[in-house]
Amino acid sequence: MATESVTDAGRNPRERYRAQVRDEVKRHAWEQIATAGVTALSLNAIAKEMGMSGPALYRYFAGRDELITALIRDAYRSLADTVRAAHQAGTTVVGLAAVIREWALSDPHRYLLIYGTPVPGYHAPDDITAISDEILVVLLEVCGGSPDEQPRSPFDVVLGLNGGWAGALPASPPTVHRALSFWTRLQGVLSLELAGHLTPMGFDPGLLLAEEVADL
């Protein structure tokens, strides 16, 4: 799993110890999520596993939501860095889908935390949205056409009037449409694959995904 983003080089011993404890807490949290799901996440249970008191652990995470935020932030940062690196290496749309699929399969619980069922009562802070927007920027660049590209379908027109998904990012409605189609096809195949629904069909879901996004 991803760890605190700041390197040890610029930390004093107390800061390094704090970062190490936070990383250990997150490791136990991922284990809990893998066993019982994110809704069962318990700081008190983690404290017991670590040989700490509940109040002592709350010095590192103020509550369950702060811990969930740290896990989600790590997950989005890992995916955003992976997507950006693939794009900078010149990958195609099909290649980008394969890279994201590999990332998801390498740690399904991490993927499901950010793209699965929302955590009841949890609201992510704005900086999480900013990281997820980094992924969207790459999708728009990969799926991009001319900035002056005109709407080609009724849904393009809707996207041009709405603009909600891409927000203030510069992209023509057809580009946003292609990026959204890429994203929904990718997430659809991944969700079915990770849930095991494609296993009885006896084919490689990677081949299905490649054809789905190649059609774009």
N, C-alpha and C positions, 0 to 999 in steps of 0.2 A: 504494500500500500504506500501511497505517497506520504511523505513526512513534511514537517515544517519547512517552509520554503527558504528561510534565511539560513545561510551556512553557519557552521560553528565558528568560522574564523573571526567574525566580528562580535562574538559574545563573550561575556565574562563567565566564570564558572557557575554562578547562580543562574544565569540565563540559559546556559547549556543544560543544566540539570532540569530546569523547568521544561525546556523543549523536549528532553528525553522522556520526562514523565508524561507530557501531553501525547507524544508519539506512542507510548505504551498504552495509554488510555484508549487511543484510537484503534490500536491493534485489537484490544479486547472488545471494543465496540463492534468492529467488523466481524469478530467471531460470534458475538451475540446476534448480529443481524443475519449471519449465515445460518445460525441454528434456529432462531425463533422469529426473525423479521424485525424491521426497524421499530415497529410499534411496541415491541417488548424491550426496547433499549432501556437499561436501568443503570444510572450512575452508582447507586448503592451496591448493586451486584458487582459492578466493575471494581469498586473500591474493595470489596471483600476478596475478590480474586487477586488483587494486588497487595493485600495485606494492609490496607489503609482504612481509616475511618471515613464515613461519608462526608463529614464536614471538611476533612483534609483534602479530599478529592475536589471539592467545590472551589478550592483555591485555584484550581487549574482550568476548570470549566464551570461557569456559573450555573448551568442547568443543562437539561437534556437538549434543548433547542440550540444552545451554543455548541454542543458537541456535534449535533447533526449538521449544523452549519459548517463546522470544520471539515467533516467528512465530505459533504457536498462540494465545498470549495476545492478540496484536494482532487476530487473526481473530475470536476469541470476543468481544473487547471491541467490535469494530466491529459484529458481528451483534447483540449484546446491546443496544447503544445504538440500533441501527436498529429493533429489535423494540419496545423500550420507547417510543421516540418515536412509532411508529405506534400503539401502544396508547393513549398519552396523547392522541393526536389523535382518538381515538374510532373507530378502524378496526374493521370487522367481522371475523369469522373468515375469510371469503373474502378480505377485503382484506389481512389479516395474511399469509395464504399467498402472496398476490401480491407483497407487500413482500419476504418472505424469498426467493421465487423470483428477483425482480429482483436482490437482493443476491448470490445464488449465481451468476446468469448474468453479472453484472458482472465477476466474477473466479473462474472455475471452479476454478483451482488452489488458491485460498484456501479455497473450500468443501470441496474434496476432501481437503485437509490435515486438516480437523477432522471430516469425516463420511465420508471414504473409507476405504480399507484402513488399519488401524492400522500405525504404523511399527514394524517388528520391533525388539524390545529397548528400546523407549522407554516410559517411564512418566511421565505428566504429574503435576506437583506439585498439591497441594491447592488452590492459589489458582486454578488453571484450572477445577477443578470448581465453585468458588464463582462464577466468571463464567458458566459454562454454566447454573448454577442460576438466574441472573437471567432467562434465557430461559424456563426452565421455569415460573418464577413467573408470567410474562406469559401463557403458554399456559394455566395453571390458572385465571387470572383471566378470560381470554377465554372459556374453555370451562366456566366455573363455573356451578353452580346453587345451590340451598340447601345450607348446611353440614350440614343434617340429612337430606339426600337419601339414601334407602335404596337398597341394591343392587337392580338391575333384571335382572341376568343372572348366570349362574354365574361369568363372568369378573370381574364386579364384586365378587363374594364373594372370589375369589382375590386381587384387588387390595387388598381390605379387610384380608385376613389377612397379606398380604405387605408392601405399602407400600414396596417397595424403590425403585421408580422415582421417586416423589414424595418419598421420605424423610420428613423431619419436617415438610414443608410442609403447612399445614392445607387439606385438600380431601377431599370425600367420594369414595368409590370410583367412583360414576358420573362425577364430574368428572374424576378421574384417567383413567378409561376413555376419555372423549371427547378429552382432551388427548393421550393416547397414540395414539388412532386418528388424530387430526389429524396428529401427528408422523410416524407410519408412512406415512400416505398421502402426505404432503408429501415425505418423503425418498424414497419409492418412485418418485414421478413425476419428481422432480429427478434422481435417480440414472440413470433410464432416459433422460431428456432429455440430460443432460450427456454420457452415453456414446454418444449418437447413435442409440439404438435406436428412438426415436420418429420420427426424421426421415423414414424411408421411408413412414410411414403417412400423411403429407401433411396433418396437422391441427395446430392450435395447441395445444401442451401446456398452455398457460395455461388454456385452456377446460376441458381434462380435469381439471386441478388444482382449478379453481373448483367443478366439479360434485362432485368427490370430497369436498372439505371441506364443501360446502353440504349434503351428505347428512347431516352430523352434526347 
